[in-house]
């Protein structure tokens, strides 16, 4: 729900989940407990039915009218009003195939909607956090792909409707998120020439200006002429928070520096070597070595540690992102982390390289990054290469030992989506389409269809009460491997959902992974 600025009304969504199939998630460790019934729309199945209403303080309910059959997804909404005008909600709706997204302006008195802007894409239109918004002079803030980059727009409704809106940002930066609007100034995060760094920028009367350090990973808010910056950089795992009073020229003076009370990790501060692979896709890659290792002192077994899929970026210019990888490095591994095609920050063309194929580009880019890392650092032993990951990273790890056993010699796959027909509609159909219309994409991207090809040690880990990637994914893969006579290991986590939040489980699970990898690669203790 979204409050009107003057508090007189609420725009609220109504979600009817009764068409959505039920899943029953049981905890086998507690057989007396009844299974939990969860509405879960898997690919190709019915979604929830979403409608919207304007509710006033006197209880009046006005339904918002739009073509819900053609645009079933309600993406976002807000009530931001132009200076001196009555607030009207803006809503974003999306077609099920996600190839068309519309901004609608709502008349709160009648519920009638008016088209402000429509964006289409032959693959999918990206959902970007923070939009739509509106500046104080009435322009609608939006992002769209133009000239190979994700760019920022702030134009009138007439300009949007006529297709004459012009981007505010150059093609040299890719907008990541719109963070806030202060008067006529938009604060947003974006990556320039390097997706590993996410900086703060403003777009306003003075043009587009950098509002943080270019290197590092930064977040912030802008209101009342005051900018709050929160940033992390390489070389220091801590968070630096600054409060700046902006001046009229785009600069500012520091009003406060807020210290961090977070405990400093006992690990050596991660010092990843960030490189670009030299192959055709130029994969952004991080290499971490043990702090005690000296160049030329002997080959190190390699542990690839990717996420590797949409929405998940691992290679960032922030030391805190590498605490767990550095811990693995201290156990005697050279850790290689690669963000290939489909991961955020590289622009629309890279994003859409995985359209119709979640397996091929992601795996190919891991191989490219690994081979380049070995060229870049001579101490990597390509005869002993393991890969680990969680969620999409778990899928990628299992995929690696199944399809490329010549490169990857052991894998740990945590909570992997093994059959994309079991995963949710909005995510899966964006990349693979509807399973009835594109069954070949689902077959090609499935681990189950290739289970008989496994020839390397594989450890599967899955929370038994996972309601995101349900444990059926791993159980079905295990059954397919057993039916094919392929040895593997399975570690079920009782009472654990998609991520292990229990400290003892999380810690011991890391130790068990190290033991498994050392055994699988024939590594002796140091």
Helices and strands as residue ranges (DSSP letters): E 2-3, E 9-16, E 22-25, G 28-30, E 36-39, E 49-56, E 61-63, E 73-78, E 90-94, E 100-106, E 113-120, E 133-134, E 140-146, E 149-155, H 157-162, E 174-182, E 185-191, E 199-204, E 207-210, E 217-223, E 226-233, E 236-246, E 252-258, E 273-276, E 284-288, E 300-305, G 319-322, H 323-330, E 333-339, H 348-351, G 352-354, H 360-376, E 380-390, H 392-403, E 410-414, G 420-422, H 425-432, H 439-445, G 448-453, E 457-463, H 472-483, E 489-493, H 503-521
